[in-house]
Amino acid sequence: MNVGMPLTPSLISQAATSVAETPDAAQILALRKALQVEQQGALALLQALPQPAPASAPTGELPLASEGPLGTRLNVMA
C-alpha cells in the first residue's frame, strides 16, 4: 500500500483480510480462545465461593479502650 493513498473502506477491508491470513492471526485466535477458557474457569471459581456472612459488629463507631497499652488511640478490628 502506498502511504500517500487515502484510506477507503475497501483498502481497510483488504488490509484486514491480508492480516487475517498470516500465521500471527492463528496465534491471536489461539490466545483469544485460551483467554476465554481462562475467563470461564475464573468465573466458575468465583461462583463457587460461599456468600459472605453478614457483619455481626455494630456499624457505628466503636469506643476507644480507656486503659491499657493497646487500643487507646486507634481501634483495630481483626
N, C-alpha and C positions, 0 to 999 in steps of 0.2 A: 504494500500500500504506500502511496506517496504521501508524505507528511503534509503537503500543501493542499491535498484534496479535502473537500468538505465532508463531514460525517453525515451520511444519509442512512436511513433505516436499513437499506439493502446492504450497505457496507458493514454496518454493525452486525447484521444477521450473518453475513459471510464470515466475519471475524469470529463470532461466537461459534459457528459451525466448525471452523478450522481448529479452534481451541478444543472443542469437544472431541475431536478425532485424535488428539495427541495422547501419548501414554500418561501424561500428567493428569488428564481428565479421569482416567481409570483409577489413579491413586486418590484423587479427590473424592470420587464416588465411594471408594472403599473406606476412606476416612469418614465421610458422612454417615455411612452405614454403621461403622464402628461407634461413632458418637451417638447415633440413635439407639443402638443396643445398650450402650453405657447409660444413656438417659433413662431408658425403660427400667434397667436394673436399679438405678438410684431411686427412681420413683417408687418401685416396688418395696425397696427397703424403707423409705420414708413412710409409706402407707402401712407398713407392718409395725411401726413403732406404736407403743401404747399411748393413749392420750394422757397428758399430764394431769395430776391430781390438782384440784383447786387449792389455792393457798390457804393454809389454816391460820396464818399470822394476821393480826389486825392490819388494816390498810392505813390507819392513822400513824402519826409519828410516835415512835417508841421513846420512853423517857431514858435519859442517861442514868448510869449507875451513880448512886450517891456516895459510895465508899469503895475502897479497894483500888489496886493499881491499874485495873483494866476497865474500860467502858465508861470512864468519867468524862471523856472528851469526844468520843466518837462511838456510835453504835455500829457494831459489826455483826451481821447475821450470817450464820453458816448454814 
